[in-house]
Amino acid sequence: MASETDMRTKAVPDTAFATVPAHAPADHPEIAQGRTGVLMIALGTPDAPTYWATRRYLAEFLSDPRVIEVPRLLWLPILHGPILTFRSARSARAYASIWNEDPYESPLRTITRAQAEKMQDRMGDTVHVTWAFRYGQPSIETGLQALREKGCDRILLFALYPHYSATTSASSYDKAFEVLGRMRWQPAVRTMPPYHDADFFIEALASSVRATTAGLDWQPERIIASYHSIPQAYWDKGDPYPCQCKKTSRLLQQALGLEDGVLMTTYQSRVGPTKWVGPYTDESVEALAADGIKRILLLAPAFSADCLETLEELSIELREDFLAAGGTHFAYAPCLNDTDPGMDVLERLVRRELSGWVPSGS
């Protein structure tokens, strides 16, 4: 965290936007101000597909009270005992199966960086754009400090989740507000609302499905929209996430012109004995194969970038399960990622939320 001295008015480096008030004395200090920033926030990833790197990442992730709503005195001994001991090794192997070689990093890191760089290109000099992870590095603290040092006294926090959940969006903004609470000179802040039902987002998903289907020499009998699940108790307490997921599916079905029953909504990535929001993706896929459905296409609308849950859990593991259960054809439609259609969605959202801060069309 920057010290109080770091946040004081100071001589500004060349990269910042320095201003001196009109009619100020000659010795008036230059200050970094007047800029607008965007901090694009993704979930995070280990630094390497190794046991200890994965353990560090999981320890931070699973210590978040927004993610695990169990009293700390009960949860932390369990977490730092059997859970991290055994789950870290399994997760490290899963990460290793999808890890990029050049650069040597997770796909999520590669894609999130590319999203931020392309957003910067699209926004030009009007806005400073950087990126961060909720868990791992680069941190939200690092991102906020970098934008503030560039003279950004207005910052849009953009948690890259189409659907709101306390476990994702709220956790990201909680962390940002925690950092802001220690700043001597806080910027003005806006947060990105969910965009699960934005017409341009739905059309981008529909176009992705059409493009994937056009590249196949077979037609899917079912299209499955798989969303990361949350514990049923969180939904019961008022988290709107499952409702927003169902709305995305309904709008996507309409955009694709599908008959009822062709597009299915399921939920993935449940862990432990606790009841999670369902129906579960793995069980649904196996049931389809048992019922004679041989050809399916799957997409993950809740993810703005491909990651462990989509590339390993869905595209690899679920494919194997479906084929083993009797299916014959399986296709995965990638996330929107940093493709032109995906960046069009993100840019429209950013420009909409910067209204009044940045002149339209700039």
PEKA-V368874 format. One line per field, one symbol per residue. ss: DSSP state (H for helix, E for strand, L for the rest). Layout:
BEGIN
ss: ???
END
This chain:
BEGIN
ss: LLLLHHHLLLLLLLLLLEELLLLLLLLLLLEELLEEEEEEEEEELLLLLLHHHHHHHHHHHHLLLLLLLLLHHHHHHHHHHHHHHHHHHHHHHHHHHHLEELLEELHHHHHHHHHHHHHHHHHHHHEEEEEEEEELLLEHHHHHHHHHHLLEEEEEEEELLLLLLHHHHHHHHHHHHHHHLLLLLLLEEEELLLLLLLHHHHHHHHHHHHHHHHLLLLLLLEEEEEEELLEHHHHHLLLLHHHHHHHHHHHHHHHHLLLLLLEEEEEELLLLLLLELLLEHHHHHHHHHHLLLLEEEEELLLLLLLLHHHHHHHHHHHHHHHHHLLLLEEEEELLLLLLHHHHHHHHHHHHHHLELLELLLL
END
